[in-house]
């Protein structure tokens, strides 16, 4: 029973983090673009990331197809790793804290998903093997 709570808390916080990030990207567009330039990323990624973040949250929460949900987890994993790396490489280690928190939440959510969801992820067994 506690794994279900861990799943839903971590998933809720992860989705809240991604929704807050997408909202920040929409409402503070100029500031976000300047931050992207400072991190060495092109600004055309901002609208793409807004859509991808929203779609990832929808895929994980709706779980219409387990494969799509697991693909969203994979995308989040790479996105968060790249965000951590970008901040550290730009000398902004403190800026990587939200991405580190997101990575911990994402891994916790992914690892505990089968205990809380009816549709089981076949990819989780690959990690535990």
C-alpha positions, 0 to 999 in steps of 0.5 A: 500500500505504501508503494501506491502512495509513493507512486502517486506522490512522486508522480503528482509532484513530477507532473506539477514540476513539469506543468509549472515549468511549461507555465513559466515558459509561456508566461516568462518567454523572454526570460526563458529564451535568455536563459536558453542562450546562456546555457548554449541552447537555441531558443526555438526549443522553447515552444517545442519543450512547452508542448512536449512537457504538457504531452508527457504529463498527459501521457503519464497521468492518462496512461491510455497506452503503457508504451506511450507512458513509458516513452514519456518517462524516457523523454523526461529522463533524457530531458532532465539529464540534459538540463542538469548537464547544461546547468553544471557545464554553464557554471550554474550548479544551483540552477540544476537543483530543480532538474535533480529533484525532477530526476529523483521524482521521475525515477521514483515514479517509474520504479513504483508505477506497477504497484499502483497501476492496473496496466503494468509496464513490461520495461520495469522488469528490465531494470530489476533483472 
